[in-house]
C-alpha cells in the first residue's frame, strides 16, 4: 500500500508543478511515520518496507499533507524543519525558508572565521538579515571559538531565529541592519548576509512557495533588486575593521550588478563573485581596504 500511496502522491505533486515530486512525497511520508527517509526503500526494491503498516490515521494525515503541498505550501512548513549544513532549523509561516544554495555562503563565512582562529584570534562574525538564524547558527556550531552576532528586522522571523539560536551563544538582536551593532563598529572580522534581492517587477515570476509564503521583507528589494545590498555595503563598511571581509548572496542574474555596488564606492578590494554548484552566479565577497 505504501508504494502505491507514494506513486500516487508523487503523480499528484508533479501535476501541481512541484519541482521535486518524488522527493517531497517521500519526505512527507517519512514525516507522518516519524522515520528518516533512508528507511523508505525505492519503489522497485523487493525488500519489505518498514512503512508498509501505514495506519488509516497515518494514511489520512499523509493525504492531507500531500494536498497542502500540491497547493504549493512549502515542504518545510509541512514538516516544520529545514536542514542546513550540519544543523536542523525550526521553520514555518513568518520566516524565510533557508535554501541549499545559501549553504555555500555560510561555508565561506565558516572558512573565514576558522582562518582567524588558526591565526590565534577570536573572530567577530556578524550575520545581517539572519532570518531563521541559519548562517549564524552554522558559524557558531562549526567555529565555536567565534563570537557570533545576528540581527533581524521582521518580528515573526526574529522569533523563529530566537528559537533556533537559543543556547547557541549567538548574540541575536531585533532591529534594522542599517544601524545595527553600533557597539561593534570597526571591530568585526566577517560580515555575512543573505539580503532580499528580488526586483519588485519580478513578483509574478517568483515560485509560489516563496511568493505566497516567505515574508515579503525577505524577498523584494526595490526596482532593481539591489536596494538592500546598498544598505549592506554601507553597514559592512561601518562594522568591519580594515582588512575585514563581507560576503552576500544575490540573484543569479546579478553576478555583475551586485559586485558593482561594492566596486563603485572605491573602499573595497578583492571584490569577487562566486558561482553555486549549478554554475550560477550566487554570492559576492569583498575586503575592506586598509
KESEKOL-323030 format. One line per field, with one value per residue (C-alpha): x, y, z; residue number from 1. Coordinates in steps of 0.02 Angstrom, whole numbers, plus 50000, padded with zeros to 5 digits. Layout:
<sites>
px	(X  ...)
py	(Y  ...)
pz	(Z  ...)
num	(NUM  ...)
</sites>
This chain:
<sites>
px	(50000  50140  50222  50057  50024  50197  50172  50001  50065  50213  50099  49983  50128  50202  50034  50031  50201  50301  50484  50536  50379  50462  50575  50434  50314  50446  50486  50303  50279  50435  50367  50200  50286  50416  50558  50708  50699  50832  50700  50592  50655  50645  50483  50571  50658  50582  50630  50498  50467  50452  50318  50201  50097  50029  49877  49715  49754  49927  49858  49735  49870  49982  49843  49810  49994  50007  49856  49936  50099  50005  49934  50118  50135  50321  50378  50474  50316  50231  50372  50418  50604  50738  50909  51054  51235  51257  51107  50920  50811  50632  50537  50358  50246  50332  50511  50611  50650  50839  50891  51028  51125  51148  51250  51395  51390  51381  51529  51629  51590  51641  51806  51844  51806  51909  52055  52054  52053  52204  52291  52261  52119  51939  51842  51693  51560  51400  51253  51139  50959  50979  50801  50790  50966  51036  51202  51234  51198  51311  51457  51429  51415  51564  51679  51633  51775  51694  51593  51438  51309  51148  51008  50834  50708  50548  50470  50397  50561  50657  50550  50599  50782  50769  50702  50839  50981  50931  51080  51199  51289  51241  51201  51034  50959  50796  50823  50870  51037  51060  51103  51136  51279  51346  51449  51544  51595  51769  51789  51710  51809  51670  51502  51387  51213  51078  50979  50819  50867  50716  50659  50479  50438  50481  50340  50238  50389  50432  50389  50225  50315  50417  50297  50147  50232  50401  50398  50393  50527  50646  50616  50597  50723  50667  50652  50821  50835  50991  50918  50960  51133  51172  51124  51230  51380  51369  51339  51482  51597  51549  51567  51722  51898  52020  52053  51889  51781  51599  51500  51325  51207  51121  51011  51092  51063  51157  51331  51392  51273  51291  51482  51471  51384  51545  51665  51578  51617  51805  51830  51836  51972  51965  51785  51742  51588  51561  51454  51344  51356  51248  51369  51254  51318  51268  51366  51498  51642  51746  51880  51878  52031  52163)
py	(50000  50119  50110  50142  50293  50362  50341  50423  50564  50597  50600  50724  50837  50828  50878  51027  51086  51041  51036  50878  50771  50604  50681  50781  50634  50529  50669  50690  50505  50495  50641  50555  50393  50478  50393  50451  50441  50304  50185  50215  50099  50136  50081  49942  49870  49698  49701  49730  49913  49959  50084  49951  49953  50127  50151  50232  50384  50399  50375  50516  50630  50591  50631  50798  50846  50798  50907  51055  51027  51016  51188  51241  51261  51242  51068  51136  51219  51050  50957  51104  51086  51132  51051  51172  51114  51024  51096  51074  51229  51253  51346  51391  51536  51702  51655  51634  51451  51434  51370  51244  51371  51481  51342  51396  51573  51501  51389  51541  51629  51472  51466  51648  51629  51469  51557  51690  51555  51471  51640  51645  51771  51763  51809  51925  51875  51971  51895  52030  51987  51823  51759  51586  51605  51476  51559  51622  51450  51366  51479  51460  51271  51244  51377  51376  51496  51633  51774  51773  51913  51917  52040  52025  52163  52064  52020  51848  51797  51860  51746  51596  51647  51663  51486  51416  51511  51476  51404  51432  51581  51691  51871  51896  52070  52137  52284  52355  52308  52490  52545  52379  52346  52521  52441  52335  52471  52442  52279  52147  52017  51943  52014  51892  51923  51843  52002  52021  52039  52011  52162  52213  52192  52007  51971  51860  51755  51702  51522  51510  51431  51590  51722  51666  51602  51683  51856  51992  52085  51940  51935  52104  52245  52392  52414  52336  52212  52297  52415  52303  52266  52452  52462  52310  52390  52541  52438  52318  52466  52534  52371  52291  52332  52369  52204  52128  52036  52035  51903  51923  51816  51885  51828  51729  51872  51995  51922  52088  52216  52156  52165  52332  52404  52375  52423  52590  52655  52632  52569  52383  52270  52090  52108  51938  51843  51657  51526  51397  51210  51230  51357  51506  51671  51664  51769  51904  51934  52088  52153  52323  52415  52451)
pz	(50000  50045  49875  49789  49900  49861  49674  49681  49790  49676  49525  49609  49657  49483  49408  49525  49463  49618  49561  49656  49674  49716  49848  49927  49932  50020  50143  50188  50214  50323  50424  50451  50501  50609  50516  50420  50231  50220  50290  50137  50002  49814  49733  49637  49791  49825  50010  50141  50177  50362  50312  50242  50401  50371  50482  50421  50528  50452  50277  50306  50376  50228  50104  50190  50183  50001  49964  50051  49958  49794  49837  49843  50030  50066  50111  50261  50329  50324  50412  50525  50493  50367  50355  50329  50326  50494  50585  50581  50595  50651  50516  50474  50425  50454  50414  50255  50224  50201  50030  49992  49887  50040  50119  50007  50078  50254  50214  50158  50324  50419  50325  50360  50545  50556  50473  50608  50743  50663  50669  50857  50857  50917  50760  50772  50646  50607  50513  50445  50395  50489  50455  50533  50602  50480  50439  50615  50690  50562  50605  50792  50776  50662  50737  50922  50964  50859  50934  50825  50817  50716  50681  50606  50573  50542  50710  50665  50584  50736  50845  50738  50748  50937  50944  50832  50914  51093  51186  51040  51114  50967  51013  50924  50911  50841  50725  50556  50481  50427  50604  50689  50810  50844  50984  50858  50735  50667  50764  50652  50554  50447  50392  50305  50236  50132  50094  49995  49812  49701  49596  49629  49445  49458  49582  49466  49415  49592  49638  49736  49885  49907  49840  49942  50100  50130  50212  50079  50177  50146  49958  49873  49866  49761  49573  49531  49675  49742  49873  50021  49951  49951  50134  50169  50085  50198  50355  50318  50288  50459  50555  50480  50533  50390  50303  50363  50238  50185  50091  50021  49919  49764  49620  49482  49361  49474  49451  49381  49457  49637  49645  49556  49710  49807  49668  49643  49818  49800  49976  49939  49871  49811  49753  49680  49628  49660  49574  49658  49624  49469  49398  49427  49497  49679  49804  49812  49931  49962  50081  50165  50102  50231)
num	(1  2  3  4  5  6  7  8  9  10  11  12  13  14  15  16  17  18  19  20  21  22  23  24  25  26  27  28  29  30  31  32  33  34  35  36  37  38  39  40  41  42  43  44  45  46  47  48  49  50  51  52  53  54  55  56  57  58  59  60  61  62  63  64  65  66  67  68  69  70  71  72  73  74  75  76  77  78  79  80  81  82  83  84  85  86  87  88  89  90  91  92  93  94  95  96  97  98  99  100  101  102  103  104  105  106  107  108  109  110  111  112  113  114  115  116  117  118  119  120  121  122  123  124  125  126  127  128  129  130  131  132  133  134  135  136  137  138  139  140  141  142  143  144  145  146  147  148  149  150  151  152  153  154  155  156  157  158  159  160  161  162  163  164  165  166  167  168  169  170  171  172  173  174  175  176  177  178  179  180  181  182  183  184  185  186  187  188  189  190  191  192  193  194  195  196  197  198  199  200  201  202  203  204  205  206  207  208  209  210  211  212  213  214  215  216  217  218  219  220  221  222  223  224  225  226  227  228  229  230  231  232  233  234  235  236  237  238  239  240  241  242  243  244  245  246  247  248  249  250  251  252  253  254  255  256  257  258  259  260  261  262  263  264  265  266  267  268  269  270  271  272  273  274  275  276  277  278  279  280  281  282  283  284  285  286  287  288  289  290)
</sites>
